Amino acid sequence: MKQNHSSQKPVILLNIDSLMPLALEIATQTGRAPALQFLMENGTYFSDMVTSFPTMSVTIDSTLLTGTYPDQHQIPGLHWFDTRTKQFINYGTGLRETFRIGWKNSIHNMLYRLNHEHMSKDVSTIYEDLAENGISSASINSFVYRGNKVQRLKTPKILSSLTHFENGEWLASVPSTFSLGAFSKLRASGMPTQIAAGNYKYTAKELRYLIRKKKLPGFTFCIFQDMDARIHFKGPTDIKLIKKIDQEIQKILNMYSSWEEALRHNVWMVIGDNGHGATGTSYRKNLIDLRKIFKKYRISRIHKKVTEKDQLALCVNQRMAYIYLLHTKTPFSKLVKQLRKDSRIDVIAWKEEQNIHVASGVKGGLLTFRPDGAYTDVYNQSWTVEGNLDILDLQLTKNQFLTYGDYPDALARIFGSLNSHEGRFIVANAKPGCEFKAQSTPFHLSGAAHGSLHRQESNVPLIIAGTNEKPEFSRLVDLKKFILPLVK
């Protein structure tokens, strides 16, 4: 497989988990992130790229790599319920929740089923598309990795007993160059500081290895995951890890005779995958316990087999939640009525036939929409929309043009989540400062959380340097379409 066409430059996409525009701008403007500052000043900077929904990494990375929203790639979130198998699907949330659902199931879901069973075969990843054109690609530290190359991966002994894999080994479809912590290393002597994946230093070393050995493929996707855990507890304005990750990017750029030379050799892109919203300090005021809202219903337990008597299943993705109606005779209206009584829930959405309905615990009325219609939005998508536009902070101009406010690309993203998997369910979105809770759900009082449709978690930064090309729209879902011509 060829590395790249001689007339094209390799594209390196650095995904800094939970990098947010304000924190990035503070770090660069105060001189604490000189590498990122250099790329911003010598490239194009976007502060309002719209991410996927729910704003959880597995869904976002699936959107980025397939160029589709969840209605097509079918990865609904970090925690969801499979109504066909009656199983809770968890890719690794909090320790208590993961323990209750089962370590083996969660690890198996993350390492294997996410890419080989849950992600739709009707979509292709950027790795698969490039391979079809004979162009190599690399994935470093990403759990969303589906490619065309079959590779045997081995689980470290400490984890092998916690998997469903025989002898801790499995065959995976990966990109031509693949690095994922101890499971697959580029450097034989490399020692990941985290078993499941490498930390930011390990990720940078793997990328530097490819550059040093002149093995850089046409496209390389790297994830620096460390910031997310810190921001959950320190809050969204913390920049300590931006400075540390920037130091690693400096080392990468220093491999060239000058940083300008690095731009002449490669296209560099830096993104954040999701933002965070600051959370309140009060357990009573800021945590929305769905079990209390639906206390009159029989709610399935995540650590027990779902029975015919269970009426609801709850899957929390921090500031967003899926609420499943397990009985076909249970009307949406009763549950929506209960949710609307809580003023901490600002968006309540559900699907009936072809229509999406949206209500709110903050604003009155009802909004109904579906794809195709007389209204066109800023992303050239057409919609039929009726009812109270204020619920989603939509603005309609005289020429039937829709613009978005607090909930960027809300119509397509809500549609994506409600069509991401089978079942009768409601999507609930928490107001800023609040997050949801159910059985054993992790929460982040006095810190920060994400998952919601709100712009503070939905608008992320993008830096492009080494090319004058720009994506058509400021959305992560459009980046695949932007990257492919740069590489092919």
LINHUUR-V851903 format. One record per residue. PHI is phi in whole degrees, 0 to 359 (999 if undefined). OMEGA is omega in whole degrees, 0 to 359 (NA if undefined). Layout:
BEGIN
phi: {PHI	PHI}
omega: {OMEGA	OMEGA}
END
This chain:
BEGIN
phi: {999	286	287	184	293	297	275	250	260	301	255	245	251	258	259	263	305	70	288	241	304	296	296	298	293	297	296	283	286	259	77	265	219	296	292	295	298	299	295	295	287	248	211	243	242	243	258	227	294	270	269	272	217	293	278	237	304	296	289	295	296	295	295	299	277	257	71	223	273	301	297	252	279	68	253	287	169	284	219	209	240	271	289	286	262	55	236	280	256	229	262	110	259	285	299	295	294	297	297	295	288	122	302	301	295	294	295	296	300	290	282	237	295	308	273	257	233	282	292	299	284	278	243	238	275	298	296	293	295	294	299	297	259	74	248	281	210	222	237	237	75	250	280	261	220	305	224	257	265	272	223	276	250	236	280	305	306	296	252	301	286	260	239	267	280	291	60	71	241	208	268	236	265	231	295	298	236	222	228	211	52	284	284	202	244	278	262	302	268	293	239	297	281	234	294	291	196	277	280	298	292	296	302	296	295	296	293	298	299	299	292	297	273	55	248	295	279	296	220	230	244	239	241	257	269	293	294	304	297	292	293	306	254	263	100	288	263	293	236	303	282	299	298	291	293	300	299	289	294	302	298	293	295	290	288	260	299	203	293	297	294	299	288	287	271	221	265	250	231	233	228	254	268	208	268	226	249	299	254	284	254	260	300	288	274	254	255	263	274	294	294	286	298	249	294	276	254	275	257	294	267	292	261	235	292	290	249	294	282	293	257	227	231	242	232	264	242	59	263	225	216	260	240	263	264	281	259	295	274	287	283	300	303	294	289	298	300	293	294	291	286	260	287	272	251	263	223	230	231	207	245	226	55	269	261	255	251	228	236	205	273	251	240	276	84	216	243	235	212	202	295	72	163	278	261	242	260	293	256	62	259	256	217	257	227	222	104	277	294	296	302	252	52	267	239	241	276	296	267	61	251	264	235	249	246	291	235	302	47	299	295	292	285	293	302	298	291	284	244	278	197	283	123	257	209	246	258	243	235	272	297	308	96	240	212	270	219	218	291	61	292	290	221	222	299	64	228	206	212	218	117	274	275	293	296	294	256	263	262	233	276	219	242	234	224	100	206	265	290	224	293	296	231	274	218	295	296	263	288	302	298	283	286	307	295	291	264	291}
omega: {183	181	182	171	186	182	184	177	174	177	178	181	180	179	178	184	177	172	183	186	184	180	178	182	177	182	182	183	178	174	182	177	186	180	178	177	178	180	178	184	181	179	180	182	174	180	189	174	182	180	182	179	1	184	177	193	184	178	181	180	176	176	181	187	178	183	180	173	185	177	178	182	170	168	192	185	178	181	179	185	179	184	179	182	184	180	171	179	181	181	178	177	178	183	182	181	179	179	181	180	179	180	183	181	182	180	179	177	183	186	188	191	178	184	191	179	186	179	185	174	180	175	178	176	178	178	181	180	180	179	178	179	177	182	182	179	182	173	180	172	180	177	171	194	193	178	185	184	178	182	177	179	183	178	175	184	183	182	189	180	181	179	175	183	176	183	178	182	176	176	182	173	189	172	183	174	189	178	177	177	181	182	180	184	174	179	183	182	182	180	179	179	174	185	186	180	180	175	187	179	180	178	180	179	179	178	179	178	179	180	182	181	181	179	182	181	181	180	178	178	180	176	171	192	197	189	186	183	182	183	177	184	183	180	190	181	180	183	184	183	173	179	182	178	177	178	177	177	175	179	178	180	180	177	177	182	174	178	176	178	177	178	179	182	188	166	182	176	177	179	163	182	176	174	176	172	178	180	180	185	188	177	184	186	191	177	181	183	183	178	178	179	183	184	179	181	174	184	181	178	185	182	180	178	179	181	179	180	181	183	183	168	184	177	184	171	181	184	176	180	169	179	187	176	188	178	184	182	179	182	176	188	181	180	178	179	179	181	183	178	182	183	177	180	188	177	177	186	178	185	173	187	184	186	171	177	180	176	184	172	182	184	182	176	182	175	178	179	174	179	179	180	188	184	179	181	185	179	178	175	181	186	164	185	179	174	187	181	183	181	178	179	178	176	181	180	182	180	175	180	184	173	185	178	185	183	185	180	189	185	181	183	175	177	180	182	183	177	185	180	184	176	174	183	178	172	178	184	183	174	175	181	184	173	185	177	171	183	175	182	174	176	194	179	179	179	180	179	179	183	190	180	187	186	181	175	187	179	183	182	172	173	175	179	182	175	176	180	179	175	182	180	181	179	178	181	181	185	178	180	178	186	187	179	178	185	185	NA}
END
